[in-house]
Amino acid sequence: MPHHVVAGALLGPQGVLLVHRSPNRRYYPDCWDFPGGHIEPGESAANALARELREEIGVDATITGAPDLRVMENETADDGLVLQLWIVTEWDGEPTNLAADEHDELRWVAAHDVSALDLAQPSYLAFLAEALRPTSGS
């Protein structure tokens, strides 16, 4: 059974919030990722993301609508991945690293700095380029 994972790209005035995965992590060690985690049995993806954001970075976010990005790798294999990623623009609380055993750093990253990071998924670069693009009329 593949790993069903959710993640949230918190977008704010400083850019996007990324977490650095500790080098000793089994999956995607020593790279930058979004906060999130596994969906528990019987839990919706949106509820799982809200829970993970509370547990990992201490923010309360309302997750609505469909994910903004889906990544599927070997989705029928036992070690496969089904990742659902939402853009999060509203939350309560100040992001703080509450999962120091998983992440050794939290960082707000500006659009022009994203390409210099080792990201957990190759698809994140194009996703972030679009998400961090200034909107017209701003």
C-alpha positions, 0 to 999 in steps of 0.5 A, spaced: 500 500 500 503 506 498 504 512 503 498 517 502 501 524 504 499 531 505 503 537 505 501 545 506 505 550 502 504 556 507 505 562 503 506 569 506 509 576 505 516 573 506 515 567 501 513 560 502 515 556 509 519 550 508 522 545 512 529 542 512 528 534 513 533 531 518 539 528 515 537 521 518 530 521 516 528 515 512 524 518 506 527 524 503 533 526 508 537 532 508 532 536 503 527 541 503 520 540 503 513 542 506 510 541 512 505 535 512 505 527 513 501 521 513 493 520 512 491 516 518 486 511 517 479 514 517 481 521 516 480 525 510 486 528 507 484 535 508 483 534 516 490 530 516 493 536 513 490 541 518 492 536 524 499 535 521 500 543 521 498 543 528 503 538 530 509 540 526 509 547 526 503 549 531 498 553 526 491 552 525 489 552 518 483 551 514 484 546 509 478 547 503 477 545 496 481 540 492 489 539 492 493 544 488 498 539 486 498 531 486 504 527 486 504 520 484 510 515 484 509 508 483 502 509 486 500 501 486 507 499 490 508 498 497 513 503 497 509 508 492 507 515 494 501 519 493 502 526 495 496 531 496 499 539 496 495 545 498 497 552 498 495 555 505 494 563 505 490 563 512 492 560 518 492 562 526 499 562 530 506 563 528 510 557 525 514 554 530 518 547 529 515 543 534 517 536 530 525 537 531 526 530 530 523 530 523 526 537 521 532 541 523 530 547 520 524 552 518 525 557 513 521 562 509 524 562 502 523 568 497 521 566 490 528 567 487 532 563 493 527 556 491 531 554 485 538 554 490 535 549 495 535 541 494 527 540 494 524 533 496 520 533 489 522 535 482 515 538 481 516 543 487 520 547 483 515 549 477 509 549 482 513 554 487 515 558 481 507 559 479 505 559 486 510 565 488 509 569 482 506 576 483 499 577 481 498 582 476 495 589 479 499 588 486 
